[in-house]
Amino acid sequence: MYSEARKLHLIEEILKVKSESVWIALENVLKKGEVKLDIEKPTIYDFVGILSEKDAKAMKDAIEEACETIDGNDWK
């Protein structure tokens, strides 16, 4: 039912449109069936510097502690 209410709201908003360029954009979206957003995908460089040195060291220590522990019973 929620999607039906959304459809009705969208129709109401569309009926208010006066701009020809908006009509063209709406027609293109409906014909394609998808919306392409101009959102750039993040690169590795977007994440540089987000951790403090203290946090990075804590993560490294936790990984070393957990991953370098060998339990001889695991091989049985």
GUGURO-756882 format. One record per residue: x, y, z of N, C-alpha, C in turn; residue in one letter. Coordinates in steps of 0.05 Angstrom, whole numbers, padded with zeros to 5 digits, always signed. Atoms other than C-alpha are relative to their C-alpha. Layout:
<rs>
XYZXYZXYZA/...
</rs>
This chain:
<rs>
+00016-00024+00000+00000+00000+00000+00017+00025+00000M/-00018-00023-00002+00058+00046+00015+00009+00009-00028Y/-00009-00007+00027+00081+00042-00058-00022+00014-00015S/+00022-00013+00014+00012+00062-00082-00002+00029+00008E/+00001-00027-00009+00013+00124-00039+00023+00016-00012A/-00022-00014+00013+00082+00141-00066-00006+00006-00029R/+00007-00004+00028+00057+00133-00137-00019+00024-00003K/+00019-00022+00001-00001+00180-00123+00013+00027+00006L/-00015-00024-00006+00045+00231-00092+00017+00009-00023H/-00016-00006+00023+00091+00227-00151-00016+00012-00023L/+00017-00011+00021+00034+00238-00200-00009+00028+00007I/+00007-00027-00008+00012+00299-00160+00022+00019-00006E/-00023-00017+00005+00082+00327-00164+00005+00005-00030E/-00004-00002+00028+00087+00313-00238-00020+00019-00013I/+00021-00018+00010+00022+00350-00251+00007+00029+00005L/-00008-00027-00006+00054+00412-00221+00022+00011-00017K/-00023-00007+00016+00113+00412-00269-00008+00019-00023V/+00006-00020+00021+00114+00472-00316+00024+00001-00021K/-00024-00002+00016+00185+00467-00344+00002-00022-00022S/-00003+00019+00022+00195+00435-00412+00024-00018+00004E/-00024+00016-00004+00265+00412-00394-00005-00021+00022S/+00006+00020-00020+00238+00377-00332-00017-00022-00012V/+00016+00020+00014+00186+00342-00376+00017-00019-00016W/-00018+00016+00016+00240+00318-00422+00016-00019+00017I/-00015+00017-00018+00282+00292-00364-00017-00022+00011A/+00018+00021-00011+00222+00256-00334-00006-00021-00021L/+00005+00019+00021+00206+00224-00401+00023-00019-00005E/-00024+00017+00004+00277+00200-00409+00004-00020+00022N/-00002+00018-00022+00278+00170-00340-00020-00023-00002V/+00021+00020+00002+00212+00134-00351+00006-00019-00023L/-00006+00018+00023+00235+00107-00419+00023-00019+00007K/-00022+00017-00007+00300+00081-00391-00006-00018+00023K/+00007+00017-00022+00269+00054-00328+00021+00001+00023G/-00019-00002-00022+00328+00075-00285+00010+00029+00001E/-00012-00027-00004+00360+00137-00257+00030-00003+00004V/-00029+00000-00002+00433+00149-00266+00008+00025+00015K/-00008-00023-00016+00461+00193-00211+00029+00006-00006L/-00027-00009+00005+00524+00233-00220+00016-00002+00026D/-00015+00005-00025+00558+00202-00159+00025-00015-00008I/-00025+00013+00005+00631+00186-00164+00005-00023+00019E/-00007+00022-00018+00654+00119-00137+00025+00008+00015K/-00024-00007-00016+00704+00127-00080+00024-00015-00009P/-00025+00013+00005+00776+00111-00092+00015-00005+00026T/-00016+00005-00024+00828+00087-00043+00010+00026+00012I/-00011-00025-00010+00853+00158-00037-00021+00015+00016Y/+00021-00013-00016+00786+00180-00008+00001-00009+00030D/-00001+00011-00027+00802+00138+00054+00027+00007+00014F/-00026-00007-00012+00873+00164+00066-00004+00021+00022V/+00001-00019-00022+00879+00198+00133-00025-00001+00017G/+00024+00000-00016+00812+00178+00162+00004-00013+00028I/-00007+00012-00026+00844+00137+00218+00022+00016+00013L/-00022-00012-00014+00886+00168+00271+00023-00021+00002S/-00023+00019-00003+00955+00137+00282-00005-00019+00023E/+00006+00016-00024+00931+00112+00350-00020-00022-00008K/+00020+00020+00008+00870+00077+00319+00012-00020-00019D/-00012+00019+00019+00911+00047+00263+00018-00020+00014A/-00017+00018-00015+00961+00019+00312-00017-00020+00016K/+00018+00018-00015+00904-00010+00355-00011-00022-00019A/+00010+00020+00019+00875-00044+00293+00022-00020-00008M/-00023+00018+00008+00943-00071+00271+00006-00019+00023K/-00007+00017-00023+00957-00098+00341-00022-00022+00003D/+00022+00020-00003+00888-00132+00344+00002-00021-00022A/-00003+00019+00022+00899-00164+00276+00023-00019+00005I/-00023+00016-00005+00968-00188+00294-00005-00020+00023E/+00006+00017-00023+00944-00216+00360-00019-00023-00007E/+00020+00020+00006+00884-00253+00332+00009-00018-00023A/-00006+00016+00024+00912-00276+00265+00026-00016+00002C/-00025+00014-00002+00980-00299+00287+00000-00021+00023E/+00003+00020-00020+00954-00345+00341-00007-00027-00013T/+00004+00027+00012+00959-00419+00322-00010-00019+00022I/+00011+00020-00019+00916-00470+00358+00005-00027-00012D/-00007+00027+00010+00945-00539+00348-00024-00019-00002G/+00024+00017+00002+00876-00570+00359-00017+00005-00025N/+00015-00006+00025+00849-00536+00297+00007-00018-00023D/-00009+00017+00022+00888-00583+00253-00010-00029+00002W/+00009+00028-00004+00856-00646+00281-00028-00005-00011K/
</rs>
